[in-house]
Amino acid sequence: MLFYFVLLAVSLAFYWVGRRYAYWKQRGVPYVEPSFPFGNITQMRKRHIALLMQDAYLQLKDCGKKFGGVFFFINPVAIILDLDFAKDVFVKDFQYFHDRGVYSNERGDPISAHLVTMEGTKWKNLRAKLTPTFTSGKMKMMYPTITGVAEEFRKCMQVEADNGGEVEMKEFLARFTTDVIGTCAFGLECNSLSDPDAKFRQMGRKALAMTPMGFLRRIFSVTFRDLAKALNIKIVDPEVSNFFMNAVRDTIEYREKNKIQRNDFMDLLIKLKNAEPIDDGTPEQLGRLTFNEIAAQAFVFFLAGFETSSTAMSYCLYELAKNQELQDKARKNVEEVLARNDGKMTYEAVHEMRYIENCINESLRKYPPVPNILRNTNKDYPVPDMNVTLEKGYRVLLPIYAIHHDARYYPDPERYEPDRFSPEECAKRHQMAFVPFGDGPRICIGMRFGLMQARVGLAYLLQNFRFKLSPKTPRVLKLVASSAILTSEGGLWLHIENL
């Protein structure tokens, strides 16, 4: 009797899985054939998911449909193939796709419940509260802090150049951005430049480190979010969570006790906590920020701010080291702008460096730090001109890496060419052909800060140093498969020389 019961259970399980894997076929949607149990991410431990989704995109992109089908485990996911449809999802029909579908656990892991992961009305209200903190006026207020750290960065790099000049640029740039973000987000001197093992740098590394079990836990929590919440799965390392919660608590208590105000992100968060006016805004109408909300925002601002900017800058310097002519052109842009501004690296001067901006954008095109973006379908969405409905609760994926490497939009896509981002070239392309920060109402709120930080860092470096390939520089970059960010295996070693 037990044998027949087990046989029946196994048969029903196979039937159910078969039905799931027939999901796209039944709806007439072209799809990539899945394999049980991982679907189309079977090789996720060997190849970065950016490359796996690029494979799927290349297989489906000429099918003539707005999207195709893939599977994460047994869950159907719609992969966007058409840029007009991408605009529909991210901008025009945003009300159907306003959630990212990223896992968070506000009850058991409060630091994971930040602007990136929050959904629905909670996200909308928090976004409204935080938007005033990222205006150009606020960026200008924080600018002297960034240049102060950049000057210390220059001194550290000079010591390295004097001592032989073989530098792993990704780590060095991460120390620079850690000190910038630590100062702006927490008002604390992180000292990562002077001490590679400073606590903030240690916690930054640990927050992004991915053990095999941690990698599977993240994949599981994104794919089976409801079950993960029921199991109270935590995705932030407890030591990391405790460190940042305590750092925020200590900072708030110290500032409020001593009535200290600074022109930084934490100061603005404290004002939101106390419902104090910011410029002409009235945050009290939106409700106060709780301590947990402040800690979560400071955490994600720190994590996203130091990692994505350092990644973009390191790839940019790697490409400029490979092409000295482009490096000279970028350096000339810095020198010409400074000459027009009495040699001062002012906020306005940095934003005049158009070619530096082009170099950063081309780096973000070729190596988008976040290579795929997910959206949750919040209610049934009839897809225009396809006679298909994307059902509530299912995912839509924008394969940014694949689109950025599509020869239809970027001829010879593996070539690094900053002039692709001249105003004339940009005007020829669809707006969704370049989306390293996403688009629409959920575009990255810290985009302007990240770009400003990258401009300042590159301007200081190119003004003072020449970058060349090192014997340790990999000739072919290999992506770390388990990293959420597009990270090169073994780092990015460069040789630097004083100018």
Secondary structure, 3 states (H helix, E strand, C coil): CHHHHHHHHHHHHHHHHHHHHCHHHHCCCCECCCECCCECCCCCCCCCHHHHHHHHHHHHCCCCCCEEEEEECCEEEEEECCHHHHHHHHHHCHHHCCECCCCCECCCEHHHCCCCCCCHHHHHHHHHHHHHHHCHHHHHHHHHHHHHHHHHHHHHHHHHHHCCCEEEHHHHHHHHHHHHHHHHHHCCCCCCCCCCCCHHHHHHHHHHCCCHHHHHHHHHHHHCHHHHHHCCCCCCCHHHHHHHHHHHHHHHHHHHHHCCCCCCHHHHHHHHHCCCCCCCCCHHHHCCCCHHHHHHHHHHHHHHHHHHHHHHHHHHHHHHHHCHHHHHHHHHHHHHHHHHCCCCCCHHHHHHCHHHHHHHHHHHHHCCCCCCEEEECCCCEEECCCCEEECCCCEEEECHHHHHCCCCCCCCCCCCCHHHHCHHHHHHCCHHHCCCCCCHHHCCCCHHHHHHHHHHHHHHHHHHEEEEECCCCCCCCCECCCCCCCCECCCCEEEEEEC
